[in-house]
């Protein structure tokens, strides 16, 4: 068990944000982080968030049939209650495929947290990220919980997210202000994730907090609506995690008028800001994709339906041949043709149009007449690459993001557990 | 346009067969190979096979919606007639997504071959492999055809297959003898393929020849039956080619009794030998997967259906995280759990069993009690790795093969066109 983070990811992704946002305090939330020694040495690996009484929560989770114990725990909590008082997340061990020990781990940690925070068991939310299939040494977490709860402060956002990083090369955070009926509310978000990223929901672990006063039903509606074009539209390696969790907490301290329905017009600003924040976080994950050197945006239009467009877009975004070509600054649009062809959706070779950046590279079943190799190469040589495909069959469209496939991915994943 | 083969693949795959079989002559087939200078310098790039009058043919093709011009040509020929007199295949250019030029290319090459071979247009089968989306310089092929036809000999199998290699590091051939009603028949097969391999049919280009006397209907039935557990059960990188073609030619010269139906009991030996030969060729493709260092066999049993088992098996075999772990000798069975979970098929975490080699590594939603890290590591450290998963839900099963994902794959595909 070596210091994995230091050993394989000494560098920060070239796609990392130039500077990190500072999350403001958010009334009703206190945080802390500490070192439990679960797997890593010399770094923090547990974060705790504590919520004011009455905090509402909504969540979406991995659709994996082998979901982790914390995912099952959170789902069960949401079924029983819609309020949350504590969130405990560890890195270094995913507590996935850990059998009875796994369930014992989540129960023990939740019981300890409920005891210390003075709340009921189902108000404690849990998350774990790291290696799959190794027993979680949960007593290491319970041992530090009391201290972490006592030390929790409203301004410890960055410390908290740093404690849950694994192969991440930078902490992922975002913040926004929105108005509800004239009252300003704050939204803070954090997440982690770098590999095993093709969320069938939300990627790895993402936590969003607001002081808005919203019912659990409204929160859940907003979250399910926002996750589609953000976390559910990114892929690093087509591998869906066992642990994907996205939770949205609302402390209700902002004093906005009560909102009973997600279709309430007064939610327009909050919805826009929340969706932008979810996308911001999701893109931070892709920008930190394992080994990533480039951020690739794939737009598909003209499909028979939005669903068909998304399958074609993901077929392109998950193609190892497309991703390695982009890594090598190779404007190999023939591989985009291949990926469209294999997607299993309706496509007509002779209608298809493909752009790299602003350059039309293919149309009418052939290379575009004005194709220019130098311009096409330039379009795939920067840190951000845009691929657009118009199938010209219908009105369905989708946009997804991925990163390139480089030697870094092989380095990181050939020795993850060692 | 550099000498791609020499530039990026100076080595032969570590998984290559120790020695290459020599294909015997097969009555009714003559072959030749030559250098047309389509893309590569200093090597051959066109092969021709000529067939005796009355040779029957069957074929299966890529299901890609952006299939290449030669694939469309072969399908059209099969629709019109079931006899074949010539096969012309080039490397260096796939003639895929090449529009009007692409169709002009196949028509011109077929017309020239029909003229020289003295047959009708629909008796000429074509294949092209190489870069997608660049116009095929077909006149370079027609220019050398006359000479190639004149020089065709019954013993030029190896020269022929060498001419159609692209990123392949060795020529792929297989041969077998079978008895039909007391008469011995010969089957020779050749194929090429290394990247863009997850056939939705047959991989890239594969040609099988027999002197057996069989109707086109019987041939087609045998081929469709044999392709499922062979070429349709391998994957290198989950990318389905635009050019996949598997053709089976029967010259009818062996003098066996006439066979009218694929269910004729006298076909038992031929069917077994043909299926073994198809699998042999398919595995030669995986063993030459781009950058491959290991051959990985994935067995899934206990699924709800054979189709479900195959989807789970391919989910494992296509997982970049599983493939990079195996490349790094990392017995990371947690990633196999992840791949089962994301496959979208029914799975029960607590029933699932996973083996690496002969070692049971996971059962009852947990690490197996007798798990031994050293033994598990040994099981993934050789040139051949077996992964088995029992879902314990039903009787469906499937077996697929893949290779690991290494730096070699990135090297080869980051600079394919340059």
Boltz contact constraints between the chains, C-beta under 6 A:
constraints:
  - contact:
      token1: [A, 64]
      token2: [B, 341]
      max_distance: 6.0
  - contact:
      token1: [A, 64]
      token2: [B, 342]
      max_distance: 6.0
  - contact:
      token1: [A, 65]
      token2: [B, 341]
      max_distance: 6.0
  - contact:
      token1: [A, 65]
      token2: [B, 347]
      max_distance: 6.0
  - contact:
      token1: [A, 66]
      token2: [B, 337]
      max_distance: 6.0
  - contact:
      token1: [A, 66]
      token2: [B, 340]
      max_distance: 6.0
  - contact:
      token1: [A, 66]
      token2: [B, 341]
      max_distance: 6.0
  - contact:
      token1: [A, 66]
      token2: [B, 349]
      max_distance: 6.0
  - contact:
      token1: [A, 97]
      token2: [B, 337]
      max_distance: 6.0
  - contact:
      token1: [A, 98]
      token2: [B, 366]
      max_distance: 6.0
  - contact:
      token1: [A, 99]
      token2: [B, 364]
      max_distance: 6.0
  - contact:
      token1: [A, 99]
      token2: [B, 365]
      max_distance: 6.0
  - contact:
      token1: [A, 99]
      token2: [B, 366]
      max_distance: 6.0
  - contact:
      token1: [A, 132]
      token2: [B, 334]
      max_distance: 6.0
  - contact:
      token1: [A, 132]
      token2: [B, 337]
      max_distance: 6.0
  - contact:
      token1: [A, 133]
      token2: [B, 334]
      max_distance: 6.0
  - contact:
      token1: [A, 133]
      token2: [B, 367]
      max_distance: 6.0
  - contact:
      token1: [A, 196]
      token2: [B, 321]
      max_distance: 6.0
  - contact:
      token1: [A, 237]
      token2: [B, 320]
      max_distance: 6.0
  - contact:
      token1: [A, 239]
      token2: [B, 319]
      max_distance: 6.0
  - contact:
      token1: [A, 239]
      token2: [B, 321]
      max_distance: 6.0
  - contact:
      token1: [A, 240]
      token2: [B, 342]
      max_distance: 6.0
  - contact:
      token1: [A, 242]
      token2: [B, 338]
      max_distance: 6.0
  - contact:
      token1: [A, 242]
      token2: [B, 341]
      max_distance: 6.0
  - contact:
      token1: [A, 319]
      token2: [B, 239]
      max_distance: 6.0
  - contact:
      token1: [A, 320]
      token2: [B, 237]
      max_distance: 6.0
  - contact:
      token1: [A, 321]
      token2: [B, 196]
      max_distance: 6.0
  - contact:
      token1: [A, 321]
      token2: [B, 239]
      max_distance: 6.0
  - contact:
      token1: [A, 321]
      token2: [B, 413]
      max_distance: 6.0
  - contact:
      token1: [A, 324]
      token2: [B, 410]
      max_distance: 6.0
  - contact:
      token1: [A, 324]
      token2: [B, 413]
      max_distance: 6.0
  - contact:
      token1: [A, 324]
      token2: [B, 414]
      max_distance: 6.0
  - contact:
      token1: [A, 327]
      token2: [B, 414]
      max_distance: 6.0
  - contact:
      token1: [A, 328]
      token2: [B, 414]
      max_distance: 6.0
  - contact:
      token1: [A, 328]
      token2: [B, 415]
      max_distance: 6.0
  - contact:
      token1: [A, 330]
      token2: [B, 417]
      max_distance: 6.0
  - contact:
      token1: [A, 332]
      token2: [B, 417]
      max_distance: 6.0
  - contact:
      token1: [A, 334]
      token2: [B, 132]
      max_distance: 6.0
  - contact:
      token1: [A, 334]
      token2: [B, 133]
      max_distance: 6.0
  - contact:
      token1: [A, 337]
      token2: [B, 66]
      max_distance: 6.0
  - contact:
      token1: [A, 337]
      token2: [B, 97]
      max_distance: 6.0
  - contact:
      token1: [A, 337]
      token2: [B, 132]
      max_distance: 6.0
  - contact:
      token1: [A, 338]
      token2: [B, 242]
      max_distance: 6.0
  - contact:
      token1: [A, 340]
      token2: [B, 66]
      max_distance: 6.0
  - contact:
      token1: [A, 341]
      token2: [B, 64]
      max_distance: 6.0
  - contact:
      token1: [A, 341]
      token2: [B, 65]
      max_distance: 6.0
  - contact:
      token1: [A, 341]
      token2: [B, 66]
      max_distance: 6.0
  - contact:
      token1: [A, 341]
      token2: [B, 242]
      max_distance: 6.0
  - contact:
      token1: [A, 342]
      token2: [B, 64]
      max_distance: 6.0
  - contact:
      token1: [A, 342]
      token2: [B, 240]
      max_distance: 6.0
  - contact:
      token1: [A, 347]
      token2: [B, 65]
      max_distance: 6.0
  - contact:
      token1: [A, 349]
      token2: [B, 66]
      max_distance: 6.0
  - contact:
      token1: [A, 364]
      token2: [B, 99]
      max_distance: 6.0
  - contact:
      token1: [A, 365]
      token2: [B, 99]
      max_distance: 6.0
  - contact:
      token1: [A, 366]
      token2: [B, 98]
      max_distance: 6.0
  - contact:
      token1: [A, 366]
      token2: [B, 99]
      max_distance: 6.0
  - contact:
      token1: [A, 367]
      token2: [B, 133]
      max_distance: 6.0
  - contact:
      token1: [A, 407]
      token2: [B, 407]
      max_distance: 6.0
  - contact:
      token1: [A, 407]
      token2: [B, 410]
      max_distance: 6.0
  - contact:
      token1: [A, 410]
      token2: [B, 324]
      max_distance: 6.0
  - contact:
      token1: [A, 410]
      token2: [B, 407]
      max_distance: 6.0
  - contact:
      token1: [A, 413]
      token2: [B, 321]
      max_distance: 6.0
  - contact:
      token1: [A, 413]
      token2: [B, 324]
      max_distance: 6.0
  - contact:
      token1: [A, 414]
      token2: [B, 324]
      max_distance: 6.0
  - contact:
      token1: [A, 414]
      token2: [B, 327]
      max_distance: 6.0
  - contact:
      token1: [A, 414]
      token2: [B, 328]
      max_distance: 6.0
  - contact:
      token1: [A, 415]
      token2: [B, 328]
      max_distance: 6.0
  - contact:
      token1: [A, 417]
      token2: [B, 330]
      max_distance: 6.0
  - contact:
      token1: [A, 417]
      token2: [B, 332]
      max_distance: 6.0
